[in-house]
Amino acid sequence: MPSAHVPATAGGIPKFNRSQIMRDASAHYRRAQAYVARNPYLRGSVVRFGDCLRAEWKHAKAQAAKAKLDAAVVVRIDALKSEILNLDCKPFGIRIGAERWALVAELSTLEAA
């Protein structure tokens, strides 16, 4: 069975800058070591690089999820604006006040966040 090439973004998995994550983990490790060395109550505690690396991966994944969420919010804001414009194009005999008010309220909450 031939091995198929799977792209890095297959299945919606975002690409991560692994070298930046390693740099951040190294800096996190050095800060943690310095903190343990300065604090007399933590003397004898062990700082593990793996724990720092795990924390940095968790942080990177949270950042990616936030960016994805922000993109979804931007798409929803654009959709709301187009719906409001479509309401404005309706004839005068159709009452759009309540629907327009609901759309504007949702738009203002999304833009405030």
Contacts in CASP RR format, 6 or more apart in sequence:
PFRMAT RR
TARGET T0000
AUTHOR 0000-0000-0000
METHOD contacts of the structure
MODEL  1
MPSAHVPATAGGIPKFNRSQIMRDASAHYRRAQAYVARNPYLRGSVVRFG
DCLRAEWKHAKAQAAKAKLDAAVVVRIDALKSEILNLDCKPFGIRIGAER
WALVAELSTLEAA
8 15 0 8 1.000
9 15 0 8 1.000
14 64 0 8 1.000
14 68 0 8 1.000
16 57 0 8 1.000
16 60 0 8 1.000
16 61 0 8 1.000
16 64 0 8 1.000
17 60 0 8 1.000
21 53 0 8 1.000
21 56 0 8 1.000
21 57 0 8 1.000
21 60 0 8 1.000
22 53 0 8 1.000
24 56 0 8 1.000
24 59 0 8 1.000
25 49 0 8 1.000
25 50 0 8 1.000
25 52 0 8 1.000
25 53 0 8 1.000
25 55 0 8 1.000
25 56 0 8 1.000
26 49 0 8 1.000
26 52 0 8 1.000
28 52 0 8 1.000
28 55 0 8 1.000
28 56 0 8 1.000
29 47 0 8 1.000
29 49 0 8 1.000
29 52 0 8 1.000
32 47 0 8 1.000
32 52 0 8 1.000
33 47 0 8 1.000
35 42 0 8 1.000
36 42 0 8 1.000
36 43 0 8 1.000
36 44 0 8 1.000
36 45 0 8 1.000
36 47 0 8 1.000
73 110 0 8 1.000
73 113 0 8 1.000
76 110 0 8 1.000
77 107 0 8 1.000
77 110 0 8 1.000
77 111 0 8 1.000
80 103 0 8 1.000
80 106 0 8 1.000
80 107 0 8 1.000
80 110 0 8 1.000
81 107 0 8 1.000
83 103 0 8 1.000
84 100 0 8 1.000
84 103 0 8 1.000
84 104 0 8 1.000
84 107 0 8 1.000
87 96 0 8 1.000
87 99 0 8 1.000
87 100 0 8 1.000
87 103 0 8 1.000
88 96 0 8 1.000
90 96 0 8 1.000
END
